[in-house]
Amino acid sequence: MHVEWLDPAIYTMDDLSSAIPCECWTEGTIVKKSKNYVVIANSQYKDGSGDFTVLVKGCVTKITQMI
């Protein structure tokens, strides 16, 4: 899956016009969905551990299937 999302950001000593979320994307397999968030596995290992990204659904802007 290709997931596009907005990353909350902190701006210090900057103009208000610069204070916007950062546009990001993550690719992997969605391994868990809850009411408030999704978990994307980028890598998984035989013992059940792995590399996971947890995204709050309110920050997700688009989810598309990759070929």
N, C-alpha and C positions, 0 to 999 in steps of 0.2 A: 504494500500500500504506500501511497505517496500522501503524506499529511502536511498540509500547510497550516501554520499557526502564528499567532502574534505573541511575542515574548515581551512581558512587562520589562521596562527599562528604567534606570535611574539617571537623571541628568543633573549635574551639579555645576553651578556657575555657568549656566548656558541660557540661551534665549528660549522663551516659552515656545516659540514656533518650532524649535528643534525637538521638543518633548513629545515624542510619539513612540508607540511600541515598535519593536524590530520585527520585520517580516522574516520568518524562518520556515524551513521544511525539514521533515524527517522521513526516511524511508525504511520500511521493515514490515514485519508481520504483526497485526493487531492480535495480541494474546489475551487481552482482558478488556471488557467494557463494563463500566458501572454508570450509575446515574450522573456522576459528576466528572468522570475522567476516563481516558483510554490509556492502555499500556501497549507500547510498541516494542517488540523484540528486534534488536539489530543483529544480535548473535545469541545463540543458545548452545549449551553444552549437554552432554549425555547425563550428567549428574543433576540436571534441572536448573542449574545456575545459568546466568547469562548477562547480557548487556541490555538494559531496558530504559526506555524513555517514558515518563508519565506526563501526560498532557491534560490539563484541565479543559473540559469540553467548551467552556466559555471562551477559551483562547483559540480553539480550532476554527479555521475559516473554510477549509475544504479537504475532503478525503476522496482520493481517486485510486482506482485499481490500476496497478502497473501491469504491463504485458509481460 
